[in-house]
């Protein structure tokens, strides 16, 4: 994994999509929304189906993820 990270930096490629990161619709495609009663988890990635890719600052492929949403209703 470390060698891959070095190669990515040399090639200006960055992987996106990791459990626990905040959902950013520019780089994440939310496949499924999962309820959570933990407010701090709402809006974060719960599971990664496939990683995304950014090349030289441009989104090549969005990460496909499941994300937590709040159970609270207003």
Residue pairs with C-beta under 8 A, 6 or more apart in sequence:
7 13
8 14
8 15
12 55
12 56
13 53
13 54
13 55
14 53
14 54
14 55
15 51
15 52
15 53
15 54
16 27
16 28
16 51
16 52
16 53
16 54
16 62
16 63
17 27
17 28
17 45
17 48
17 50
17 51
17 52
17 63
17 64
17 65
18 45
18 48
19 45
19 46
19 47
19 48
20 44
20 45
21 44
21 45
22 43
22 44
22 45
23 30
23 43
23 44
23 45
23 65
23 67
26 59
27 52
27 54
27 59
27 62
27 63
28 45
28 52
28 62
28 63
28 64
28 65
28 67
29 62
29 63
29 64
29 65
30 65
30 66
30 67
31 49
31 64
31 65
31 66
32 66
32 67
33 66
33 67
33 68
33 69
34 46
34 66
34 67
34 68
34 69
35 68
35 69
35 70
35 71
36 42
36 46
36 68
36 69
36 70
36 71
37 71
38 68
39 70
39 72
41 68
42 68
42 69
42 70
43 67
43 68
43 69
43 70
44 67
44 68
45 63
45 65
45 66
45 67
46 65
46 66
46 67
46 68
47 65
47 66
48 63
48 64
48 65
49 64
49 65
49 66
50 63
50 64
51 63
52 59
52 60
52 61
52 62
52 63
52 64
53 59
53 60
53 61
54 60
